[in-house]
Amino acid sequence: MRAGFWEILLIVILVLILFGHAKIPDLMKNLANGINVFKKELKGSDQKTKSEKKPVEKKKTVSNKKTVKKTAKK
């Protein structure tokens, strides 16, 4: 069921009457802050799951061991 123009207009008018013009900016600011925190948490959990799924690749290192010549004692 879709809300028509008149239903949406009625809801907006009721919100204005209930909350008044002074409280609406504070309400929207708090809503925006909540949405931003939610997005940050989603990004953080995505990075955690990606790091858990991908094993850490070890770089191949070339050993720089010096060859020691064994000398025979005479």
NORWOSUL-V543252 format. One record per residue. N is the residue number from 0. SS is DSSP state (H for helix, E for strand, L for the rest). PSI is psi in whole degrees, -180 to 180 (NA if undefined). OMEGA is omega as a letter, one per 30 degrees, with the letter a starting at -180 (* if undefined). Layout:
((N	SS	PSI	OMEGA) (N	SS	PSI	OMEGA))
This chain:
((0	L	126	a) (1	L	143	l) (2	L	129	a) (3	L	-178	a) (4	H	-43	a) (5	H	-35	l) (6	H	-42	l) (7	H	-42	l) (8	H	-41	l) (9	H	-42	l) (10	H	-43	l) (11	H	-43	l) (12	H	-42	l) (13	H	-40	l) (14	H	-42	l) (15	H	-40	l) (16	H	-44	a) (17	H	-46	a) (18	H	-24	a) (19	H	168	a) (20	H	-18	a) (21	H	-33	a) (22	H	-19	a) (23	H	-43	l) (24	H	-38	l) (25	H	-40	l) (26	H	-44	l) (27	H	-36	l) (28	H	-44	l) (29	H	-38	l) (30	H	-43	l) (31	H	-41	l) (32	H	-42	l) (33	H	-41	l) (34	H	-41	l) (35	H	-41	l) (36	H	-42	l) (37	H	-44	l) (38	H	-41	l) (39	H	-41	l) (40	H	-38	l) (41	H	-43	l) (42	H	-40	l) (43	H	-40	l) (44	H	-32	l) (45	H	-41	a) (46	H	-37	l) (47	H	-43	a) (48	H	-35	l) (49	H	-41	a) (50	H	-30	l) (51	H	-36	a) (52	H	-39	a) (53	L	121	l) (54	L	150	a) (55	L	125	a) (56	L	129	l) (57	L	135	l) (58	L	140	l) (59	L	126	l) (60	L	142	l) (61	L	126	a) (62	L	138	a) (63	L	46	l) (64	L	131	l) (65	L	134	l) (66	L	130	a) (67	L	125	l) (68	L	128	l) (69	L	127	l) (70	L	137	l) (71	L	135	l) (72	L	134	l) (73	L	NA	*))
